Amino acid sequence: MYRILLMIAALLTAACGLSAADDVTYRKHIQPLFEDQCASCHGADAPYFGEFVEKKDKYIAAEIGPRMDTYADLIFFIGWPDTGAVMRRLDDGAYTADGKPGNMYEHLGADRAERQMNLKLFKAWIGEDAWTLKRWNARGGVPGVTKDEISKMKLKP
């Protein structure tokens, strides 16, 4: 029932259009979406990042990711220190050189339409101009994120 209500609310939001990225907040939009789509693997029972890294193989085998169930925990994987991790994993392939979606994109919804709708919400919350697959520091051929890119992040609580 909750999933149906969330879907109806999301469809109404999409149909009406978001007047501005500032309208999307963590509490009103992202937290319910996260609880519905992500919390089973990244919820309160998941390990914090340090423990996840130490026992990564164990957690990946159990299909458990690092904890992201609070605003502060989630921001860790968007802004700093694991800059761009959420964007790299949720991206639909539009920002990748090979066009392949991130490994968590498929978990954004039951079908492509729902995934695209939920991705649009995440992008509006983070900031369309701030959506980057870059990391804090350059790696390989990818430059590090710039101060200007970080400053475009919306991330309203």
trRosetta pair geometry for C-beta under 8 A, 3 or more apart (Angstrom, degrees):
i j d omega theta_ij theta_ji phi_ij phi_ji
1 4 5.7 -55 -152 33 32 111
1 5 6.5 29 152 -15 66 105
2 5 5.8 -57 -150 39 33 110
2 6 6.2 34 152 -20 67 107
2 36 7.2 -157 124 -98 108 108
3 6 5.7 -53 -146 37 29 113
3 7 6.3 32 153 -21 63 106
3 36 6.2 134 -105 -148 78 122
4 7 5.7 -53 -148 35 30 112
4 8 6.4 30 153 -19 64 104
5 8 5.7 -52 -147 36 32 111
5 9 6.3 31 154 -18 65 106
6 9 5.8 -56 -147 38 30 110
6 10 6.2 29 155 -18 65 108
6 32 6.0 -169 -118 149 117 119
6 33 7.4 151 -172 -88 128 59
6 36 5.7 -163 106 -68 177 160
7 10 5.7 -56 -145 39 29 110
7 11 6.2 29 155 -20 64 107
7 114 7.2 -45 -122 -117 102 113
8 11 5.8 -55 -146 37 29 111
8 12 6.4 30 154 -18 64 106
9 12 5.8 -55 -149 36 30 111
9 13 6.4 32 152 -20 64 106
10 13 5.6 -53 -149 36 33 113
10 14 6.3 30 154 -17 66 106
10 33 7.8 94 -87 -90 128 106
10 117 5.6 92 155 149 121 129
10 118 7.2 -22 -150 -77 150 70
10 121 7.2 -67 -135 -54 106 138
11 14 5.6 -54 -145 39 32 109
11 15 6.0 33 154 -22 66 108
11 117 7.4 -30 -84 -143 57 155
12 15 5.6 -53 -141 37 30 112
12 16 6.2 19 161 -10 65 109
13 16 6.2 -62 -144 44 25 102
13 18 6.7 23 174 -68 94 84
13 29 7.8 119 -137 -113 170 114
13 121 7.7 50 111 -92 144 107
14 17 7.4 26 -178 -78 31 39
14 117 5.5 -60 -69 -135 146 106
14 120 7.1 83 -108 81 104 148
18 21 7.0 68 130 -84 133 35
18 23 5.1 -169 -164 63 95 129
18 24 6.3 -8 -143 -46 147 100
18 124 5.5 47 72 -145 169 155
19 23 5.6 100 48 -38 85 143
20 23 5.5 120 64 -14 66 95
21 24 6.0 -51 -169 25 52 109
21 124 4.7 -161 -125 -168 76 71
21 125 7.3 -172 -171 -73 88 16
21 127 5.8 84 164 -111 157 57
21 128 6.4 -134 -79 -7 136 90
21 154 5.2 -146 137 -61 116 161
22 154 6.6 -144 -90 -150 53 129
22 156 6.7 87 -154 -40 57 147
23 124 7.6 -30 64 159 83 128
24 28 7.6 -149 -157 77 42 106
24 29 5.0 -56 -154 36 81 158
24 30 7.3 81 167 -37 98 95
24 121 6.2 167 -137 -162 135 70
24 124 4.3 113 -10 115 153 107
24 125 4.3 -110 127 -78 124 72
24 154 7.4 75 70 110 98 144
24 156 6.9 139 93 44 56 114
25 28 4.5 66 62 24 103 102
25 29 6.0 125 58 16 51 95
25 30 7.3 -118 118 10 38 97
25 125 7.3 141 -103 -124 6 102
25 156 4.6 -72 -112 106 75 108
25 157 6.4 3 -167 103 100 29
26 29 7.4 -82 -121 56 9 74
26 30 4.6 -51 -133 53 51 121
26 31 5.6 68 158 -36 71 95
26 71 5.0 60 160 -107 164 106
26 74 7.6 160 -133 63 123 144
26 125 6.9 106 -72 -160 58 132
26 155 7.3 23 -51 -173 110 61
26 156 6.6 -157 -8 98 81 55
26 157 5.1 -43 33 -148 122 37
27 30 7.9 25 -1 48 18 82
27 31 5.5 0 -128 8 30 135
27 157 6.4 41 -22 152 101 65
28 31 7.7 87 24 32 16 100
28 32 7.7 -35 161 3 27 114
29 32 6.9 -83 -165 39 17 99
29 33 6.3 7 158 -11 61 119
29 121 5.4 -154 167 -169 122 119
29 125 6.4 -161 87 -72 126 123
30 33 5.6 -63 -146 43 32 112
30 34 5.8 35 157 -23 69 109
30 74 7.6 146 147 145 132 168
30 121 6.9 173 -83 142 68 109
30 122 7.0 94 -113 -101 102 65
30 125 5.2 70 -58 -111 124 171
31 34 5.6 -53 -142 37 28 113
31 35 6.3 30 158 -20 63 105
31 71 7.7 -44 -75 -66 107 82
32 35 5.7 -52 -144 36 32 112
32 36 6.3 27 157 -15 64 109
33 36 5.9 -62 -149 40 28 108
33 37 5.9 -14 169 15 67 117
33 38 7.8 42 127 3 69 107
33 118 5.8 153 -156 -143 129 104
33 121 6.1 164 -59 100 164 148
33 122 7.7 -139 112 -60 152 86
34 37 6.6 -76 -129 53 21 84
34 38 4.7 -49 -157 47 64 121
34 39 6.1 88 141 -49 75 89
34 42 7.7 -82 -172 83 100 119
34 68 7.2 -124 -158 115 130 102
34 69 7.2 160 140 -125 127 52
34 74 7.2 -75 -106 -89 155 141
35 38 7.6 -20 -43 52 11 77
35 39 4.8 10 -134 -20 44 140
35 43 7.9 70 -124 -102 61 110
36 39 7.6 72 8 13 17 106
37 107 5.8 127 173 147 95 83
37 108 5.9 33 -174 -133 153 33
37 109 7.0 -41 -110 -64 131 50
37 118 6.6 80 -37 -160 165 159
38 41 6.7 -81 -174 52 55 88
38 42 5.0 -26 159 42 96 121
38 43 7.7 148 117 -55 69 75
38 68 6.8 -49 144 78 132 121
38 104 7.8 35 -112 -174 102 127
38 107 6.7 97 -90 133 67 126
39 42 6.3 -86 -114 68 29 71
39 43 3.7 59 -174 -76 78 108
39 44 7.9 10 -163 -3 101 71
39 69 6.0 71 -123 -107 93 103
40 43 6.5 31 -69 -13 11 121
41 46 6.7 60 151 -84 43 130
41 63 6.0 -83 -114 147 116 78
41 64 5.6 -169 -157 -125 72 41
41 65 4.9 56 143 13 104 94
41 107 7.9 -56 22 -148 136 161
42 46 5.2 -35 -143 -8 30 166
42 65 4.8 -24 -81 74 90 108
42 66 6.6 18 -131 82 91 45
42 67 6.2 135 -175 -135 65 26
42 68 4.2 -10 164 33 125 100
42 69 6.5 169 126 -52 75 76
43 46 5.7 123 55 -7 43 102
43 67 7.2 -38 106 -132 17 76
43 69 4.8 66 -146 -77 48 132
44 67 7.1 51 -121 -139 23 115
44 69 5.1 -71 -56 51 63 165
45 64 7.9 -87 110 -138 91 128
46 52 7.5 15 166 -79 93 119
46 59 7.9 79 -153 -153 84 126
46 64 5.4 180 -119 -178 87 99
46 65 6.1 -7 -149 78 143 53
46 66 6.2 112 148 171 122 18
46 67 4.1 168 88 -78 98 68
46 68 7.5 -12 73 8 147 65
46 69 7.4 147 34 -23 111 109
47 51 3.8 -114 -179 92 127 118
47 52 4.6 166 88 -59 112 75
47 55 7.2 93 3 55 173 113
47 59 6.4 -97 22 -93 123 142
47 64 7.3 83 7 135 88 122
47 66 6.4 -64 83 -125 73 59
47 67 6.2 -137 93 -24 22 100
48 51 5.4 83 58 18 72 103
48 52 6.9 -134 100 -11 31 96
48 66 6.8 24 -179 -161 23 93
48 67 5.3 -39 -88 31 47 123
48 73 7.7 -115 -122 -126 79 111
49 52 5.4 -58 -144 36 29 116
49 53 6.3 28 160 -20 67 104
49 66 4.8 35 -92 -150 61 142
49 67 7.5 -103 -38 42 60 80
49 76 6.6 -133 -36 143 142 143
49 82 6.9 -158 -132 -31 146 138
50 53 6.0 -55 -151 33 28 108
50 54 6.5 26 153 -17 62 108
51 54 5.6 -56 -147 37 34 113
51 55 6.3 -14 168 22 69 107
52 55 6.9 -85 -144 59 21 75
52 56 6.2 58 156 -93 64 68
52 59 5.6 -57 -139 31 75 168
52 65 7.1 28 -139 176 142 43
52 66 4.1 -82 -21 -87 167 88
52 67 7.7 -159 -43 -1 126 71
53 56 5.8 -1 -145 -56 29 106
55 58 4.3 -33 167 38 99 123
55 59 5.8 99 109 -21 89 98
56 59 6.0 -66 -147 42 28 104
56 60 5.9 24 161 -18 69 111
57 60 5.9 -56 -140 39 27 109
57 61 6.2 30 159 -21 63 108
58 61 6.0 -60 -153 35 24 111
58 62 6.6 9 154 -5 62 112
59 62 5.7 -64 -147 46 33 104
59 64 4.5 -92 -164 77 86 95
59 65 7.0 121 149 -95 119 20
59 66 8.0 63 146 -62 158 54
60 63 7.3 32 -176 -80 35 32
60 64 7.7 -104 -68 53 22 59
65 68 7.4 -12 109 -4 112 113
66 77 7.4 154 83 -69 127 131
67 73 5.4 -72 122 -161 86 146
68 73 4.9 -173 -132 125 35 107
68 74 4.7 79 -174 -88 93 70
68 76 7.7 -137 -112 51 81 104
68 77 6.2 -38 -108 13 122 139
68 86 7.9 130 -144 -88 150 111
69 73 6.1 22 42 59 48 148
69 74 7.8 167 9 -47 7 96
70 73 4.5 92 52 8 81 104
70 74 6.9 -153 87 -6 40 88
71 74 6.0 -63 -150 38 26 108
71 75 6.3 28 156 -23 64 108
71 157 5.7 19 -138 -124 159 89
72 75 5.8 -52 -145 32 30 113
72 76 7.0 47 151 -32 59 97
73 76 5.8 -43 -166 13 35 121
73 77 7.8 14 149 -3 60 102
74 77 6.2 -68 -166 41 41 101
74 78 6.6 27 145 -14 73 114
74 86 7.1 47 -173 -73 82 145
75 78 5.5 -67 -143 42 40 108
75 79 5.4 -11 179 21 83 111
75 155 6.4 77 -109 -160 103 141
76 79 7.7 -53 -104 53 11 77
76 80 7.4 -60 -143 97 43 36
76 81 6.7 -14 -163 29 78 68
76 82 6.0 43 145 27 76 101
77 82 4.8 -20 -114 83 57 118
77 85 4.1 -81 -164 68 88 119
77 86 4.7 103 122 -40 103 92
78 83 7.4 0 137 -137 25 45
78 84 7.4 66 -152 -67 37 21
78 85 7.4 -93 -67 47 34 77
78 86 4.9 -21 -81 25 80 129
78 87 7.1 94 -130 -25 73 93
78 126 6.1 -144 -157 -119 131 113
78 153 7.0 128 142 -142 113 139
78 155 6.8 154 106 -93 149 126
79 83 6.3 -31 161 -108 21 77
79 150 6.4 86 -148 -146 88 96
79 153 5.9 -145 -91 61 104 177
79 155 7.1 -28 -45 -53 123 161
80 83 5.5 3 -87 -65 57 92
80 136 6.0 84 -119 -94 86 124
80 150 7.7 19 -38 -130 109 130
81 136 6.2 -35 -166 -38 57 155
82 85 4.3 2 140 -23 109 134
82 135 7.9 -53 -168 -140 47 89
82 136 7.7 -92 -122 -19 13 112
83 134 6.8 -26 128 107 116 73
83 135 5.3 119 75 -162 99 41
83 136 4.1 134 9 -56 130 73
83 145 5.2 -120 161 4 146 143
83 150 7.7 -60 -130 -93 125 104
84 87 4.9 -63 -157 48 66 114
84 88 5.5 68 144 -28 90 100
84 132 5.5 -74 -104 100 115 80
84 133 5.5 106 -177 -164 128 23
84 134 5.3 179 -57 71 157 42
84 135 5.6 -109 43 -84 126 43
84 136 8.0 -159 10 -36 99 56
84 145 6.5 179 -39 -59 118 128
85 88 5.9 -54 -144 35 28 110
85 89 6.3 14 162 -8 63 113
86 89 6.2 -69 -148 44 26 102
86 90 5.8 3 165 -1 68 119
86 122 7.4 -147 150 -170 117 130
86 126 7.6 -175 94 -81 127 140
87 90 6.3 -66 -131 48 24 96
87 91 5.8 44 166 -51 63 102
87 95 7.7 -23 162 63 106 154
87 102 7.8 166 134 -51 36 154
87 126 7.0 150 -76 174 106 173
87 131 5.6 160 -133 -160 128 69
87 132 6.1 78 102 69 166 37
87 133 5.6 -136 115 -87 109 54
88 91 6.2 -38 -143 3 20 118
88 102 5.3 134 141 -110 48 128
88 133 4.8 99 -89 -145 80 85
89 102 4.1 157 -161 160 20 134
89 103 5.6 -48 -141 53 83 76
89 104 4.0 36 157 19 104 115
89 105 7.4 -165 152 -37 52 66
90 102 5.5 -2 16 58 15 140
90 104 5.5 -41 -77 87 59 105
90 105 5.7 116 -162 -87 37 65
90 108 6.4 92 -148 -66 94 126
90 119 6.2 167 158 -117 104 89
90 122 5.9 -46 137 103 158 168
91 94 6.6 -129 -176 40 95 76
91 95 5.3 -86 -153 41 140 107
91 96 6.4 134 117 -34 137 101
91 101 6.2 -168 102 -149 63 62
91 102 4.6 96 42 -21 75 111
91 105 6.5 -62 77 -75 34 118
91 119 7.8 96 -126 -146 28 125
91 131 7.8 129 -97 176 100 111
91 133 6.3 -23 -36 -83 156 112
92 101 5.0 -32 -154 -108 33 107
92 102 7.9 -43 -53 14 21 82
92 105 5.6 134 -97 -143 52 138
92 115 7.1 127 -100 135 110 113
92 116 6.9 34 -87 -99 154 75
92 119 5.8 14 -41 -132 113 171
93 96 5.2 -64 -147 35 53 115
93 98 7.7 -78 -150 93 98 65
93 99 4.6 45 169 175 116 47
93 100 5.2 -158 -112 99 110 8
93 101 4.3 -66 -39 -63 94 58
93 102 7.9 -156 -59 -15 59 56
93 105 7.6 -24 -26 -58 81 172
94 99 8.0 35 -82 -134 24 64
95 131 7.0 -149 -57 133 155 104
95 132 7.8 -164 -179 -136 151 32
95 133 5.4 165 122 -24 123 121
96 99 6.0 -154 81 -48 97 13
96 100 5.7 -71 99 51 154 63
96 101 7.7 -163 7 -88 139 20
96 102 7.9 168 -52 -57 133 69
96 133 6.9 105 -83 -71 71 170
101 105 3.7 -73 165 31 126 161
101 106 7.2 125 104 -41 139 74
102 105 5.0 124 58 -33 74 98
103 106 7.9 -45 177 17 37 100
104 107 5.2 -51 -170 34 69 117
104 108 7.4 90 137 -42 76 85
105 108 5.9 -38 -168 -1 44 117
105 115 6.3 62 169 -170 78 130
105 119 7.3 13 -139 -82 87 126
106 115 7.2 -44 -126 -104 26 142
108 114 7.1 174 121 121 78 80
108 115 4.1 94 83 -135 110 74
108 118 4.3 -176 177 83 101 131
108 119 5.8 29 -178 -52 165 82
108 122 8.0 -86 -126 -12 127 134
109 112 7.8 136 85 -104 119 2
109 113 7.4 -108 126 82 149 51
109 114 2.8 -174 -177 112 141 103
109 115 4.0 -142 39 -58 108 56
109 116 7.9 -68 33 15 146 48
109 117 7.0 79 -65 48 158 94
109 118 5.3 170 -45 4 111 130
110 114 5.4 47 38 38 71 152
111 114 5.3 91 53 14 69 101
111 115 7.0 -131 101 -5 32 94
112 115 5.6 -58 -144 39 31 112
112 116 6.1 29 159 -19 67 107
113 116 6.0 -56 -147 36 27 108
113 117 6.4 28 154 -19 62 108
114 117 5.6 -53 -146 36 32 113
114 118 6.3 25 157 -13 66 108
115 118 6.0 -61 -147 42 28 106
115 119 6.0 31 154 -21 65 109
116 119 5.5 -52 -141 38 30 114
116 120 6.3 38 154 -25 62 103
117 120 5.7 -52 -154 30 28 115
117 121 7.0 30 148 -19 60 101
118 121 5.5 -46 -154 30 38 114
118 122 6.7 39 149 -16 66 101
119 122 5.7 -52 -151 37 36 111
119 123 6.2 35 152 -18 67 106
120 123 5.7 -54 -145 38 30 111
120 124 6.3 31 155 -20 64 106
121 124 5.8 -55 -147 36 29 110
121 125 6.3 26 155 -17 64 108
122 125 5.8 -59 -148 38 30 110
122 126 6.1 19 159 -9 68 110
123 126 6.0 -57 -139 44 29 103
123 127 7.7 -82 173 76 55 18
123 128 5.4 50 159 -96 103 66
123 131 5.2 -13 -132 -70 91 138
124 127 7.8 32 -173 -85 24 23
124 128 6.8 5 -94 -49 47 89
124 154 7.8 -37 152 46 48 154
125 154 6.3 -147 172 81 35 117
125 155 6.7 65 156 -97 81 39
125 156 7.1 -116 -151 37 77 79
126 130 5.4 -138 145 87 87 112
126 131 5.9 99 96 -79 129 73
126 153 5.9 -52 -175 -139 68 83
126 154 6.4 119 148 38 14 89
126 155 6.4 27 -120 -64 47 78
127 130 3.5 55 78 15 113 116
127 131 7.0 -160 87 -32 59 69
127 152 5.0 179 133 142 147 82
127 153 5.2 -159 15 -127 131 30
127 154 4.2 147 -62 -14 96 92
127 155 7.6 -52 -19 -22 101 70
128 131 6.0 -32 -157 -4 33 114
129 152 4.5 -97 100 179 103 145
130 149 6.1 124 -135 180 64 67
130 150 7.5 72 -142 -126 109 16
130 152 3.9 -173 -70 100 93 96
130 153 4.2 145 -164 -79 161 58
130 154 7.0 -165 17 -7 142 72
132 145 5.9 123 105 -112 150 104
132 149 5.4 22 -31 -176 154 137
133 142 7.4 -86 106 -147 92 143
134 142 5.9 -174 -117 163 72 109
134 143 6.4 -26 -129 86 127 63
134 144 6.2 108 172 -171 117 25
134 145 4.2 149 104 -69 123 75
134 149 7.0 50 48 112 136 166
135 138 7.5 152 66 -100 98 11
135 139 5.5 31 36 1 140 120
135 142 7.0 86 13 109 91 124
135 144 6.3 -63 85 -123 68 67
135 145 6.8 -139 94 -18 20 96
136 144 6.0 -9 136 -153 31 107
136 145 6.2 -43 -109 29 32 107
137 144 4.8 -40 -144 -97 22 125
138 142 6.4 179 -153 95 66 57
138 143 5.0 -39 -105 -143 104 38
138 144 4.3 -79 -45 -33 64 82
139 142 5.6 -3 64 60 71 102
139 144 7.9 91 -12 -77 68 72
143 146 7.9 16 127 -49 119 88
145 149 5.0 -118 -169 78 89 133
145 150 6.0 96 139 -52 121 91
146 149 4.7 101 55 4 79 99
146 150 7.1 -143 97 -2 44 86
147 150 5.7 -55 -149 39 34 112
147 151 6.2 36 152 -23 67 108
148 151 5.7 -55 -146 34 29 112
148 152 6.9 32 154 -25 61 103
149 152 6.0 -55 -158 26 33 113
150 153 6.1 -34 -172 -4 44 115
